[in-house]
Amino acid sequence: QVQLVESGGGSVQTGESLRLSCVASGRPFGRKVVAWFRQAPGKERALVSYITWSDGITEYADSVKGRFSISRDLVKQTVYLQMNDLKPEDTALYSCATGLYMTERQSSYDYWGQGTQVTVSS
């Protein structure tokens, strides 16, 4: 079992930054990957980024490359998503999830957090 709790969301202006945190408890290292997904109103949930616990392999959606950075702290069992140069189109509910495979497929992630809202206004 793994529990995930996100925090760090909020309301910001275009161009500002936020750092999201995903704290894992239980047996987080039994899963290989931690990912951030986001779902905007009226849109499908989509992968933003993922990172592997063991060696820090990362992947990003094209829409956030160069602006977002994912990292992990093994001692704190926490994955961070640093979001810079935020745009209105980044507005969404951001959720972290963990699973065994490095993939964008949501169905491969078997533990999810409750999400944290990010709102970017112009």
C-alpha positions as CSV (number, residue, x, y, z in Angstrom):
1,Q,0.0,0.0,0.0
2,V,1.1,3.5,-0.8
3,Q,-0.4,6.8,0.3
4,L,0.2,10.0,-1.7
5,V,-0.5,13.5,-0.5
6,E,-0.1,16.5,-2.7
7,S,0.4,20.1,-1.7
8,G,1.6,23.4,-3.1
9,G,-1.1,24.4,-5.4
10,G,-2.6,27.9,-5.6
11,S,-3.6,30.9,-7.7
12,V,-0.8,32.8,-9.4
13,Q,-0.3,35.2,-12.3
14,T,1.1,34.4,-15.7
15,G,4.9,34.0,-15.5
16,E,5.0,33.2,-11.8
17,S,6.2,29.9,-10.3
18,L,4.9,27.2,-8.0
19,R,6.4,24.1,-6.5
20,L,4.1,21.1,-5.9
21,S,5.0,18.4,-3.5
22,C,3.9,14.8,-3.4
23,V,4.7,13.0,-0.1
24,A,4.6,9.2,-0.2
25,S,4.1,6.9,2.7
26,G,3.6,3.3,3.3
27,R,5.8,1.3,1.0
28,P,6.6,3.9,-1.8
29,F,9.8,2.2,-3.0
30,G,7.8,-0.8,-4.0
31,R,6.7,1.2,-7.0
32,K,9.3,2.3,-9.6
33,V,7.8,5.6,-10.8
34,V,6.1,8.7,-9.5
35,A,4.2,10.8,-12.0
36,W,2.4,14.1,-12.1
37,F,-0.8,14.2,-14.1
38,R,-3.1,17.2,-14.6
39,Q,-6.7,17.6,-15.6
40,A,-8.1,20.9,-16.9
41,P,-11.9,21.5,-16.9
42,G,-13.5,19.7,-19.8
43,K,-10.3,17.9,-20.8
44,E,-8.8,14.5,-20.3
45,R,-6.3,13.9,-17.6
46,A,-2.8,13.9,-19.1
47,L,0.7,13.1,-18.0
48,V,2.9,16.1,-17.1
49,S,6.1,14.4,-15.9
50,Y,7.4,11.3,-14.2
51,I,10.6,10.3,-12.3
52,T,11.9,7.0,-11.1
53,W,12.8,6.6,-7.5
54,S,16.0,4.6,-8.0
55,D,17.9,6.6,-10.6
56,G,16.0,9.7,-11.3
57,I,15.1,9.1,-14.9
58,T,12.6,11.8,-16.0
59,E,10.2,12.5,-18.8
60,Y,8.1,15.5,-19.6
61,A,5.2,16.4,-21.7
62,D,6.2,18.6,-24.6
63,S,3.9,21.4,-23.3
64,V,6.0,21.8,-20.1
65,K,9.5,21.1,-21.3
66,G,11.9,23.8,-20.3
67,R,9.5,25.3,-17.8
68,F,8.8,22.4,-15.4
69,S,11.3,20.3,-13.5
70,I,10.6,17.1,-11.5
71,S,12.8,15.9,-8.7
72,R,12.8,13.5,-5.8
73,D,14.0,13.4,-2.2
74,L,14.5,9.8,-1.1
75,V,14.9,10.6,2.6
76,K,11.7,12.6,2.6
77,Q,10.0,10.2,0.2
78,T,8.8,13.3,-1.7
79,V,8.6,14.1,-5.3
80,Y,8.5,17.8,-6.3
81,L,7.3,19.5,-9.5
82,Q,8.8,22.9,-9.9
83,M,6.7,24.9,-12.3
84,N,8.1,28.1,-13.7
85,D,6.8,30.6,-16.3
86,L,3.3,29.4,-15.6
87,K,0.6,30.1,-18.3
88,P,-3.2,30.1,-18.1
89,E,-3.2,26.8,-20.0
90,D,-1.4,25.2,-17.1
91,T,-4.6,25.7,-15.0
92,A,-5.7,22.2,-13.8
93,L,-6.0,19.8,-11.0
94,Y,-2.6,18.3,-10.5
95,S,-2.4,14.8,-9.1
96,C,0.5,12.5,-8.3
97,A,0.5,8.8,-8.9
98,T,2.8,5.9,-8.5
99,G,3.3,2.7,-10.5
100,L,5.7,0.1,-11.8
101,Y,6.2,1.3,-15.3
102,M,7.5,4.5,-17.0
103,T,4.5,5.3,-19.1
104,E,2.0,8.0,-19.8
105,R,-0.9,5.5,-19.5
106,Q,-3.0,6.4,-16.4
107,S,-4.1,2.8,-16.0
108,S,-0.6,1.7,-15.2
109,Y,-0.6,3.8,-12.0
110,D,-2.2,2.1,-9.2
111,Y,-2.0,4.7,-6.3
112,W,-3.2,8.2,-6.6
113,G,-3.3,11.3,-4.5
114,Q,-6.3,13.6,-4.1
115,G,-4.9,16.4,-6.2
116,T,-4.0,20.0,-5.7
117,Q,-5.5,22.9,-7.8
118,V,-3.3,25.2,-9.8
119,T,-4.9,28.3,-11.3
120,V,-3.0,30.7,-13.5
121,S,-4.6,34.0,-14.4
122,S,-3.5,36.4,-17.2
